[in-house]
Amino acid sequence: MGLRRSKGYHRSESQLDVLARTKLLTSLRSLVGLTLVLVACKGDENQNSAAPSSSAARGPDAIALRASRTGGIARASLLAAPDSDVWRSQSTATIAKVLGFDPESGVVAYVDTKGLAARIDLRSGEVRNAGKQKLTGLTSSAGSDIYGIDPKGSVVRLSPAGGDWTFKPPVPASVVFTQTNGSIIVAGGNSTSTSVWLLRPPEDSVYATAKLSNAVPSIHSLAGDRLYFAGDDRLVGVRLRTLETVAPIPLADKPAVLQPTPSGDRMYVAYKKRTEIAVVDRYQEKITQTIELSAAPSQLRMDPLGRYLLARNPDSDSVWVIAVGTNRLMESQASKWTNDLPSFAPDGNLAIARGSDVVFIEPETGREVRKIAGGVRDFWFFFTWNGFRPRAEGVDEPVTFGSEDSLRSDSTALSDSGIADTVSVPLPADTVVSAPPTRQFTLSFAALLRENSARDLANSITVNGNHPKVVQTVSNGAPIFRIVLGPYASREEADRAGRLSGRSFWVYEGYP
């Protein structure tokens, strides 16, 4: 039986061929498109399945930095494989105490065995002194700026970029406290009268001051938004932002050591003679509990995560481990007490010095996790960082754009494949293609809260006959006046200009 055309059908055979080819091409395009979608989904599935092992998913690495106590090459290793070094310094370091770590620049600030401040650059491998002058009371908030006190009682700031800043208080300083907002608190005096000053370097202006009676500056504690000093039988303190005095907290005896929790909600107080530790609630401003021991602990050390408190036994090489959550004495562990050990590693285990070995144990059970034979010969510092990971291929390669020939060949390939039809649109003759933007760098000297102070500082700085300008920005609703110079074509050029100024400075990428 043959096919019969309807009376209304008047298309020619050529029209039927075109229609058939069009339907076939449409079907092929749909099939190819579906295939591409399935391949893409499969790729996403593979990427998602690999995500847990990616750098972003697993977070920063737990690192152990170590160097011989008598001086030697500093070595870094993953905490999971402490015998396999992932980094070594270019020169020797003799670490007596770590002051802080700056993860942005990858710099560890420390005090060497001669009492001099120094830095280890984990990116370049350089070990260099922060200054030639021997200072006391060295401290650093995050490993960048280092503060200390010179023999005359003046406060000195050692900046990584050079151009040290000093402040001479009315009475010799005895201790410096750094804050995350860049300001510092300086205390000086004696047990009869202690003066406290609030400053924001590099300004010399004193923003607030306070006087405390019967305070011992050497025994202190930063707890939340307050700074406490030991008194005769009490704690006296001020608020960090205003130096307004707060109500004193009575104690049972003369305090010897103060140790706050990381959140600052509580303080643990060890007495000079009493064989107990007092737990002070900062909000209630009173002792809420006591922990009985067999002797008066000579030192206290807090777990960075706030889970455990270590108390040093003055009569033997051992430490008491106290659970902060319950204020319960859990156990005693044999360990020497040094500036670095015992210490809590980022994985939660406790590293102790047992004989000549460093032993990692579980704080709750005391179970040995691993042992580093002869590890006590080294100084240990634990931190988390992802700066030792290998950089992905091409991450430092500049972006490139295809040439006109490559675009034409790509278009031709698409047209020949039958997947897409490409129509070439010629550019007008007068079209100008913009070049990629060039990198520019700005030299910054300070960020101040007062416009007059900012302009005075800018006028006092001269680089090749030019003064920096003052740029106003807003931070947390408050105006900030930044002293900047530039822009410069390269970071090296900005660094040279900064050194010519003779002031503290830093360089950032971007426009002023």
Phi and psi in degrees as a GROMACS rama.xvg file:
@    title "Ramachandran Plot"
@    xaxis  label "Phi"
@    yaxis  label "Psi"
@TYPE xy
-86.5309  165.386  GLY-2
-84.1111  138.042  LEU-3
-113.155  131.629  ARG-4
-78.3435  143.093  ARG-5
-72.7167  159.616  SER-6
-64.8498  -28.5498  LYS-7
-84.4735  4.0553  GLY-8
-95.5349  117.59  TYR-9
-128.184  16.4743  HIS-10
-76.6364  146.575  ARG-11
-82.332  168.774  SER-12
-63.3357  -36.2259  GLU-13
-66.0799  -35.7496  SER-14
-66.1667  -37.7683  GLN-15
-64.5607  -38.7195  LEU-16
-63.2826  -44.0447  ASP-17
-63.1707  -42.1019  VAL-18
-64.0293  -42.1673  LEU-19
-63.2806  -44.2464  ALA-20
-63.8779  -38.4448  ARG-21
-63.9403  -43.4996  THR-22
-63.7956  -40.8074  LYS-23
-63.7633  -43.5544  LEU-24
-63.051  -39.7961  LEU-25
-64.0895  -40.8342  THR-26
-64.7513  -41.9404  SER-27
-62.6466  -43.4732  LEU-28
-61.0951  -42.8488  ARG-29
-62.7367  -41.145  SER-30
-65.4251  -43.8106  LEU-31
-65.4471  -41.3253  VAL-32
-62.4459  -42.1786  GLY-33
-63.4682  -39.184  LEU-34
-61.985  -44.2661  THR-35
-62.8844  -39.4218  LEU-36
-63.767  -42.3343  VAL-37
-64.1417  -40.2576  LEU-38
-63.8393  -42.357  VAL-39
-63.6163  -42.5156  ALA-40
-63.0505  -38.6416  CYS-41
-63.6926  -38.0755  LYS-42
-65.2815  -41.8177  GLY-43
-63.2873  -37.7871  ASP-44
-64.1339  -41.0114  GLU-45
-65.839  -39.3392  ASN-46
-65.9175  -40.4823  GLN-47
-66.1965  -36.6064  ASN-48
-69.3901  -25.1418  SER-49
-90.9546  -4.78976  ALA-50
-59.2055  -40.4331  ALA-51
-59.238  -24.8195  PRO-52
-92.8854  -1.02031  SER-53
-74.7206  163.371  SER-54
-63.7963  -39.1  SER-55
-68.6191  -33.3679  ALA-56
-74.7467  -36.6709  ALA-57
-89.5339  -5.09272  ARG-58
75.3499  -172.572  GLY-59
-68.2614  155.709  PRO-60
-84.008  147.238  ASP-61
-83.2323  120.803  ALA-62
-117.985  143.133  ILE-63
-116.841  117.91  ALA-64
-102.299  131.274  LEU-65
-142.128  150.375  ARG-66
-152.22  148.786  ALA-67
-58.3754  137.786  SER-68
-65.5256  -22.6813  ARG-69
-94.2187  2.57905  THR-70
107.576  131.284  GLY-71
175.246  -179.97  GLY-72
-66.134  130.61  ILE-73
-77.2353  139.177  ALA-74
-130.205  143.475  ARG-75
-123.322  141.894  ALA-76
-144.573  157.225  SER-77
-67.8198  139.529  LEU-78
-61.2704  -30.4371  LEU-79
-70.7529  -20.8251  ALA-80
-136.751  71.3399  ALA-81
-66.4873  -15.5196  PRO-82
-91.271  -2.77655  ASP-83
-113.401  108.127  SER-84
-73.4931  137.623  ASP-85
-106.948  -7.86613  VAL-86
-160.054  147.241  TRP-87
-138.963  145.55  ARG-88
-77.7769  160.01  SER-89
-80.8792  -23.4299  GLN-90
-137.771  176.164  SER-91
-82.1788  154.933  THR-92
-137.543  141.547  ALA-93
-121.746  98.6349  THR-94
-95.3342  125.38  ILE-95
-104.253  -30.6882  ALA-96
-161.313  134.563  LYS-97
-89.547  131.716  VAL-98
-92.5579  -34.0915  LEU-99
172.986  170.001  GLY-100
-132.915  130.919  PHE-101
-105.017  104.016  ASP-102
-68.8896  -24.0949  PRO-103
-68.093  -46.546  GLU-104
-95.0717  -9.39883  SER-105
68.4277  41.7111  GLY-106
-120.108  133.015  VAL-107
-105.425  122.651  VAL-108
-96.0541  137.683  ALA-109
-150.65  170.383  TYR-110
-111.079  130.478  VAL-111
-85.7842  178.272  ASP-112
-69.7613  -12.3497  THR-113
-92.5426  0.159342  LYS-114
86.5228  11.0089  GLY-115
-96.6281  143.872  LEU-116
-78.8167  142.756  ALA-117
-149.944  170.377  ALA-118
-136.436  146.474  ARG-119
-115.001  120.224  ILE-120
-91.9427  109.166  ASP-121
-74.3696  -13.1705  LEU-122
-87.498  -45.4474  ARG-123
-93.5947  -18.2434  SER-124
83.7503  4.4928  GLY-125
-78.4842  145.014  GLU-126
-121.297  119.165  VAL-127
-142.642  150.371  ARG-128
-72.9323  143.394  ASN-129
-83.4956  -21.0497  ALA-130
-172.755  161.907  GLY-131
-91.358  -16.7968  LYS-132
-84.8323  136.961  GLN-133
-82.7113  120.783  LYS-134
-116.768  156.43  LEU-135
-109.619  164.638  THR-136
60.7766  35.3028  GLY-137
-64.4335  138.255  LEU-138
-152.433  157.881  THR-139
-155.707  137.53  SER-140
-76.3481  -43.772  SER-141
-141.432  24.7058  ALA-142
86.0542  -3.74913  GLY-143
-91.5693  -84.4941  SER-144
-75.9871  134.952  ASP-145
-115.192  132.527  ILE-146
-114.264  145.383  TYR-147
-155.69  178.289  GLY-148
-122.033  128.098  ILE-149
-82.5152  173.859  ASP-150
-60.0361  -21.3293  PRO-151
-90.079  -0.374069  LYS-152
89.9199  10.6453  GLY-153
-89.1727  148.534  SER-154
-87.4039  133.409  VAL-155
-123.017  132.401  VAL-156
-106.581  127.209  ARG-157
-103.212  109.395  LEU-158
-95.9284  144.401  SER-159
-60.379  -28.0422  PRO-160
-87.3078  -1.96531  ALA-161
90.5868  -173.222  GLY-162
67.7289  64.4392  GLY-163
-63.5832  149.126  ASP-164
-114.651  142.233  TRP-165
-131.297  153.605  THR-166
-139.982  127.146  PHE-167
-105.849  106.033  LYS-168
-75.6669  164.682  PRO-169
-58.6148  -33.9927  PRO-170
-124.019  152.13  VAL-171
-55.1075  136  PRO-172
-75.9982  150.789  ALA-173
-122.964  -20.4932  SER-174
-155.897  147.752  VAL-175
-125.548  138.647  VAL-176
-121.329  127.62  PHE-177
-95.2586  151.773  THR-178
-126.227  158.289  GLN-179
-67.707  -21.8781  THR-180
-86.107  6.60853  ASN-181
94.2245  -12.3797  GLY-182
-83.006  164.378  SER-183
-132.398  156.168  ILE-184
-120.04  129.252  ILE-185
-115.093  134.732  VAL-186
-125.779  143.294  ALA-187
-157.509  162.615  GLY-188
127.452  -150.222  GLY-189
-136.765  -173.695  ASN-190
-67.7438  -19.2816  SER-191
-78.7574  -44.1724  THR-192
-146.424  121.969  SER-193
-116.027  127.525  THR-194
-99.8455  144.302  SER-195
-129.778  135.055  VAL-196
-127.716  142.574  TRP-197
-110.333  125.161  LEU-198
-133.796  161.985  LEU-199
-130.398  86.933  ARG-200
-57.1115  147.349  PRO-201
-89.9308  15.2757  PRO-202
-70.2562  147.187  GLU-203
-94.6305  -7.59006  ASP-204
-69.5702  140.483  SER-205
-92.6073  117.256  VAL-206
-82.1035  -28.2  TYR-207
-158.784  157.2  ALA-208
-146.598  156.086  THR-209
-151.008  156.515  ALA-210
-126.516  133.353  LYS-211
-122.357  137.631  LEU-212
-96.6445  143.6  SER-213
55.7121  43.5419  ASN-214
-113.743  141.346  ALA-215
-106.497  105.906  VAL-216
-60.7018  -28.7423  PRO-217
-71.78  -19.9134  SER-218
-110.37  106.271  ILE-219
-146.513  171.29  HIS-220
-161.425  128.693  SER-221
-91.2375  113.103  LEU-222
-124.667  102.536  ALA-223
64.0841  -123.742  GLY-224
-97.2083  21.6197  ASP-225
-131.978  153.256  ARG-226
-119.705  121.066  LEU-227
-112.382  145.462  TYR-228
-121.551  154.479  PHE-229
-78.4218  137.353  ALA-230
-112.613  -162.54  GLY-231
-61.1867  -57.2297  ASP-232
-140.518  40.0562  ASP-233
-160.976  172.115  ARG-234
-112.825  130.044  LEU-235
-118.199  145.006  VAL-236
-156.918  178.63  GLY-237
-137.133  161.843  VAL-238
-82.8047  140.8  ARG-239
-66.3365  -38.0806  LEU-240
-78.426  -31.945  ARG-241
-121.185  -11.9793  THR-242
63.027  20.9652  LEU-243
-68.7223  133.115  GLU-244
-70.8115  148.147  THR-245
-114.836  168.254  VAL-246
-63.9634  135.153  ALA-247
-68.3121  152.403  PRO-248
-110.509  115.83  ILE-249
-71.5708  145.388  PRO-250
-124.286  169.976  LEU-251
-82.8962  -17.8514  ALA-252
-163.833  -175.227  ASP-253
-71.7377  125.886  LYS-254
-77.8038  149.842  PRO-255
-115.457  -34.8414  ALA-256
-141.184  137.925  VAL-257
-119.433  133.687  LEU-258
-139.583  112.723  GLN-259
-86.1781  163.026  PRO-260
-77.1646  160.852  THR-261
-57.7014  -33.1474  PRO-262
-80.838  -16.3306  SER-263
80.3838  11.749  GLY-264
-78.9912  -23.0399  ASP-265
-136.53  158.141  ARG-266
-129.921  141.868  MET-267
-106.621  127.852  TYR-268
-117.584  122.023  VAL-269
-101.221  135.548  ALA-270
-92.0426  165.618  TYR-271
-73.6965  -34.2616  LYS-272
-123.031  -27.7707  LYS-273
-78.7988  138.264  ARG-274
-89.4963  57.7486  THR-275
-155.703  162.359  GLU-276
-116.367  128.118  ILE-277
-91.6814  135.968  ALA-278
-102.338  114.327  VAL-279
-104.182  124.185  VAL-280
-86.7784  118.416  ASP-281
-67.6681  -31.9761  ARG-282
-76.5496  -39.4127  TYR-283
-81.6161  -15.3584  GLN-284
57.0148  46.9163  GLU-285
-161.946  166.685  LYS-286
-76.0687  126.958  ILE-287
-107.938  -14.8928  THR-288
-164.802  159.011  GLN-289
-130.984  149.982  THR-290
-118.104  116.378  ILE-291
-81.8704  135.426  GLU-292
-128.702  173.506  LEU-293
-86.7384  -11.5502  SER-294
-154.287  164.185  ALA-295
-76.8241  115.624  ALA-296
-64.1841  141.298  PRO-297
-90.3577  -21.9282  SER-298
-149.801  155.055  GLN-299
-127.773  148.403  LEU-300
-146.009  132.01  ARG-301
-102.26  141.314  MET-302
-62.9312  130.664  ASP-303
-57.5315  -24.7711  PRO-304
-88.8964  -2.81679  LEU-305
76.1016  21.6834  GLY-306
-93.3539  -33.4404  ARG-307
-135.264  153.031  TYR-308
-120.564  133.31  LEU-309
-104.023  134.529  LEU-310
-124.498  130.515  ALA-311
-84.0548  130.089  ARG-312
-79.715  121.155  ASN-313
-73.7946  -14.2409  PRO-314
-98.8162  -9.4701  ASP-315
-158.469  168.002  SER-316
-80.6784  76.8877  ASP-317
-153.74  161.378  SER-318
-132.127  146.442  VAL-319
-93.4485  136.516  TRP-320
-107.293  121.172  VAL-321
-118.519  131.651  ILE-322
-78.8479  119.735  ALA-323
-69.4046  -35.5552  VAL-324
-61.4374  -36.9562  GLY-325
-112.384  -5.5291  THR-326
54.1829  41.2694  ASN-327
-109.548  134.434  ARG-328
-74.1652  116.967  LEU-329
-90.8248  -48.8899  MET-330
-164.442  173.762  GLU-331
-122.78  134.331  SER-332
-122.047  136.139  GLN-333
-72.3443  122.067  ALA-334
-166.365  139.366  SER-335
-69.8786  154.49  LYS-336
-113.857  115.778  TRP-337
-128.755  -176.217  THR-338
-65.7167  -21.5572  ASN-339
-113.871  -23.5482  ASP-340
-129.622  146.412  LEU-341
-70.0335  153.419  PRO-342
-150.488  151.341  SER-343
-91.2653  129.457  PHE-344
-83.6983  161.041  ALA-345
-60.2369  -22.2931  PRO-346
-82.7863  2.66425  ASP-347
95.2449  -9.8465  GLY-348
-80.3738  158.487  ASN-349
-103.925  123.483  LEU-350
-94.001  121.717  ALA-351
-121.676  156.701  ILE-352
-98.1143  103.035  ALA-353
-113.469  104.183  ARG-354
67.1974  -125.692  GLY-355
-98.4905  2.75965  SER-356
-108.882  154.344  ASP-357
-102.185  122.562  VAL-358
-117.402  131.568  VAL-359
-98.6777  126.614  PHE-360
-128.99  160.64  ILE-361
-81.2549  124.318  GLU-362
-60.6042  -34.9185  PRO-363
-71.3114  -44.3027  GLU-364
-104.567  -19.1723  THR-365
77.6724  6.99843  GLY-366
-70.1562  134.87  ARG-367
-74.1507  128.51  GLU-368
-97.3057  -46.846  VAL-369
-156.735  161.265  ARG-370
-134.201  134.264  LYS-371
-107.043  105.316  ILE-372
-64.0894  130.61  ALA-373
70.2801  13.4149  GLY-374
-67.7437  -19.5535  GLY-375
-67.4191  -17.8807  VAL-376
-66.3176  -18.6199  ARG-377
-104.667  154.387  ASP-378
-88.1174  135.674  PHE-379
-114.726  140.658  TRP-380
-142.661  125.013  PHE-381
-106.456  139.13  PHE-382
-160.159  171.619  PHE-383
-116.985  140.61  THR-384
-169.265  151.781  TRP-385
-114.604  15.6143  ASN-386
-73.5948  -12.932  GLY-387
-91.8525  -2.07601  PHE-388
-72.6485  144.708  ARG-389
-65.4772  138.878  PRO-390
-76.7412  144.886  ARG-391
-65.0207  149.084  ALA-392
-61.7233  135.115  GLU-393
82.0118  -0.285683  GLY-394
-66.9823  -27.1842  VAL-395
-99.7591  4.10479  ASP-396
-83.279  138.08  GLU-397
-69.2788  155.172  PRO-398
-71.1623  133.206  VAL-399
-120.387  151.113  THR-400
-115.873  139.532  PHE-401
-64.1039  151.322  GLY-402
-79.1012  173.456  SER-403
-62.9621  -36.3267  GLU-404
-65.4201  -41.1813  ASP-405
-67.1682  -35.9482  SER-406
-65.6166  -40.5962  LEU-407
-66.4144  -41.2939  ARG-408
-67.5747  -36.2249  SER-409
-64.9896  -41.4402  ASP-410
-63.4447  -40.7008  SER-411
-63.4679  -41.0906  THR-412
-63.1532  -39.7081  ALA-413
-66.0949  -40.5668  LEU-414
-64.9325  -41.1426  SER-415
-68.0383  -28.8993  ASP-416
-71.8312  -19.4213  SER-417
81.4509  -0.486621  GLY-418
-79.4608  -40.7236  ILE-419
-144.528  146.97  ALA-420
-99.0185  123.651  ASP-421
-103.755  129.773  THR-422
-106.822  122.04  VAL-423
-78.5222  127.106  SER-424
-114.132  105.064  VAL-425
-66.9885  142.346  PRO-426
-75.2805  146.236  LEU-427
-60.3483  154.555  PRO-428
-65.0516  -28.7454  ALA-429
-95.3971  13.319  ASP-430
-70.6278  132.993  THR-431
-113.286  122.394  VAL-432
-88.1628  121.539  VAL-433
-72.9232  140.695  SER-434
-76.2831  153.836  ALA-435
-58.5329  143.767  PRO-436
-61.559  141.308  PRO-437
-83.6059  151.791  THR-438
-76.6806  138.558  ARG-439
-132.428  151.207  GLN-440
-128.964  146.156  PHE-441
-119.426  141.117  THR-442
-98.0233  122.338  LEU-443
-117.831  134.417  SER-444
-105.01  -35.7663  PHE-445
-169.681  165.405  ALA-446
-133.852  112.486  ALA-447
-115.647  162.295  LEU-448
-93.3275  -14.9923  LEU-449
-114.16  128.236  ARG-450
-65.566  -41.4502  GLU-451
-61.5137  -42.5991  ASN-452
-64.4908  -38.6599  SER-453
-64.5367  -41.7495  ALA-454
-70.2789  -36.2523  ARG-455
-63.6712  -42.2013  ASP-456
-66.4713  -40.5863  LEU-457
-62.9305  -40.0014  ALA-458
-69.8281  -21.7053  ASN-459
-85.6763  -5.91674  SER-460
-107.248  130.591  ILE-461
-133.071  128.732  THR-462
-130.197  110.726  VAL-463
54.3885  39.9281  ASN-464
82.0695  1.57426  GLY-465
-111.902  142.76  ASN-466
-99.2355  147.197  HIS-467
-64.4498  161.772  PRO-468
-107.64  160.424  LYS-469
-103.757  123.587  VAL-470
-116.579  127.646  VAL-471
-93.3146  131.316  GLN-472
-130.421  177.532  THR-473
-126.045  131.378  VAL-474
-131.611  119.504  SER-475
54.8094  36.9258  ASN-476
82.3662  -2.82685  GLY-477
-109.171  139.988  ALA-478
-70.9535  138.002  PRO-479
-123.834  134.087  ILE-480
-110.748  111.161  PHE-481
-99.1439  135.849  ARG-482
-99.899  110.265  ILE-483
-132.193  161.688  VAL-484
-144.919  136.993  LEU-485
137.091  -164.507  GLY-486
-84.6805  166.017  PRO-487
-119.276  153.513  TYR-488
-73.5525  -21.8949  ALA-489
-145.915  159.339  SER-490
-64.8164  -36.4299  ARG-491
-62.8591  -41.1565  GLU-492
-64.4128  -40.3371  GLU-493
-66.2517  -38.6915  ALA-494
-61.9481  -42.7092  ASP-495
-61.8215  -42.14  ARG-496
-64.8635  -38.9644  ALA-497
-63.3282  -41.001  GLY-498
-67.3245  -33.3373  ARG-499
-65.5682  -26.8484  LEU-500
-71.1896  -25.7116  SER-501
72.6685  15.1194  GLY-502
-117.872  167.379  ARG-503
-69.8249  140.089  SER-504
-156.314  167.136  PHE-505
-146.962  157.056  TRP-506
-115.821  134.305  VAL-507
-132.44  154.523  TYR-508
-82.8607  130.794  GLU-509
134.63  -179.624  GLY-510
-88.017  156.81  TYR-511
